[in-house]
């Protein structure tokens, strides 16, 4: 599968279909494919970083760390002679590709990942906010097909919630 024919979400879909590495030959093949995908995604992730405003310091820092780690993984010369070494290398490359593709899809393309199907689906809407006592918490979004399949009601469509304009600030 050619990396140049895939966009970030296509690469994420392809990553979900990669078989588990069970032989050295299989790891060599996957290693090559993952490196190709990473080489396609790196310039796009760098463009995202370049376009992020200075005010987005936390996001800029996170994207910088992801790019740096991906470059470290790509520069790794760990031998693929043993199955454990090959599995380690393929796993790290797959994670680097997944992180880079998520940066490109979510930050650059402004797409939101569905918490149920794990894809960047159609018309994602906020379903639930999970607050954490210490830490960032989470926001769960659902795409149109998952909202229908699992009977998920968007947070703003639930009865009893005042629209954002009428809340006391």
C-alpha positions in Angstrom: 0.0 0.0 0.0 1.6 3.2 -1.1 2.0 5.9 1.5 1.7 8.7 -1.0 -1.8 7.5 -1.9 -2.9 7.7 1.8 -3.8 10.7 3.9 -3.4 10.7 7.6 -6.7 9.0 8.3 -6.0 6.4 5.6 -2.7 5.6 7.4 -4.5 5.3 10.7 -7.0 2.9 9.1 -4.1 0.9 7.6 -2.3 0.7 11.0 -5.4 -0.8 12.5 -5.2 -3.6 9.9 -1.5 -4.5 10.4 -1.1 -8.1 11.5 0.9 -8.9 14.6 4.6 -9.5 13.9 5.3 -13.3 14.2 8.4 -13.7 12.0 11.5 -11.7 11.2 10.6 -11.5 7.5 7.2 -10.1 8.4 8.9 -7.5 10.7 11.3 -6.4 7.9 8.3 -5.9 5.6 6.3 -3.9 8.2 9.4 -1.9 9.1 9.8 -0.8 5.6 6.1 0.2 5.2 6.0 2.0 8.5 9.2 4.0 7.7 7.6 5.0 4.4 4.4 6.2 6.2 6.5 8.1 8.8 8.5 9.8 6.0 5.2 11.0 4.4 3.7 12.2 7.8 6.8 14.0 9.2 6.7 17.0 6.8 3.0 17.3 7.4 3.5 17.3 11.2 6.3 19.8 10.8 3.9 22.1 8.8 1.4 21.7 11.6 4.0 22.8 14.2 5.0 25.8 12.0 1.4 27.0 11.6 0.6 26.7 15.4 0.5 30.1 17.0 2.9 30.9 19.8 -0.1 31.2 22.2 -0.7 27.5 21.8 2.4 26.7 23.8 1.2 23.4 25.3 0.1 22.1 22.0 3.3 23.2 20.3 5.3 21.5 23.0 3.4 18.2 22.5 3.7 18.2 18.7 7.4 19.0 19.1 7.9 16.0 21.4 6.0 13.7 19.1 8.1 14.8 16.1 11.3 14.4 18.1 10.4 11.0 19.3 9.4 9.9 15.8 12.8 11.1 14.5 14.6 9.2 17.2 12.6 6.0 16.3 13.4 6.5 12.6 17.1 7.0 13.4 17.2 3.8 15.5 19.6 1.2 14.1 18.4 -1.6 16.4 19.1 -4.9 14.5 16.1 -6.8 13.3 18.0 -10.1 13.7 15.9 -11.3 16.7 12.1 -11.5 16.8 12.1 -9.4 20.1 14.2 -6.7 18.5 12.1 -6.7 15.4 8.9 -6.6 17.3 10.2 -3.7 19.5 11.2 -1.7 16.4 7.9 -2.3 14.5 5.9 -1.4 17.6 7.7 1.9 18.1 7.4 2.7 14.4 3.7 2.0 14.4 3.2 4.2 17.5 5.2 7.0 15.9 3.1 6.8 12.7 -0.1 6.7 14.8 0.9 9.8 16.8 2.0 11.7 13.7 -1.1 10.8 11.8 -3.3 11.9 14.7 -1.5 15.3 14.8 -2.1 15.8 11.1 -5.7 14.7 11.2 -6.8 16.5 14.4 -4.7 19.6 14.4 -4.1 20.3 10.7 -7.4 19.1 9.3 -9.5 20.1 12.4 -11.1 16.6 12.6 -12.3 15.0 15.8 -11.8 11.4 16.6 -14.8 9.3 17.6 -14.4 7.7 21.0 -16.4 4.6 19.9 -15.1 3.6 16.5 -11.7 5.3 16.9 -12.0 7.0 13.5 -12.2 10.5 12.4 -15.9 10.2 11.5 -18.6 12.4 10.1 -20.0 15.3 12.1 -18.4 14.4 15.4 -20.4 15.9 18.4 -19.5 16.1 22.1 -21.2 13.3 24.0 -19.6 13.4 27.4 -17.1 15.3 29.4 -15.1 13.5 32.1 -13.6 15.8 34.7 -10.5 14.8 36.6 -9.6 16.1 40.0 -6.0 16.5 38.9 -5.2 16.4 35.2 -6.9 17.3 32.0 -9.9 14.9 32.1 -11.4 13.9 28.7 -14.0 14.8 26.2 -15.7 12.0 24.3 -16.9 12.7 20.8 -19.2 10.5 18.7 -19.5 10.4 14.9 -22.9 10.3 13.2 -22.9 6.5 12.5 -21.9 5.7 16.1 -24.4 8.1 17.6 -27.1 6.3 15.6 -25.7 2.8 16.3 -25.3 3.3 20.1 -28.2 5.8 20.7 -25.8 8.5 21.8 -27.3 11.9 22.5 -25.0 14.9 21.9 -24.5 16.8 25.2 -26.1 20.0 23.8 -29.2 18.1 22.7 -30.0 16.6 26.0 -33.1 18.0 27.9 -32.5 20.1 30.9 -29.2 21.7 29.6 -29.4 25.4 29.1 -27.8 26.7 25.9 -24.4 28.2 26.4 -25.7 31.7 25.8 -28.0 31.7 28.8 -25.7 30.3 31.4 -24.6 32.6 34.3 -21.0 33.4 34.0 
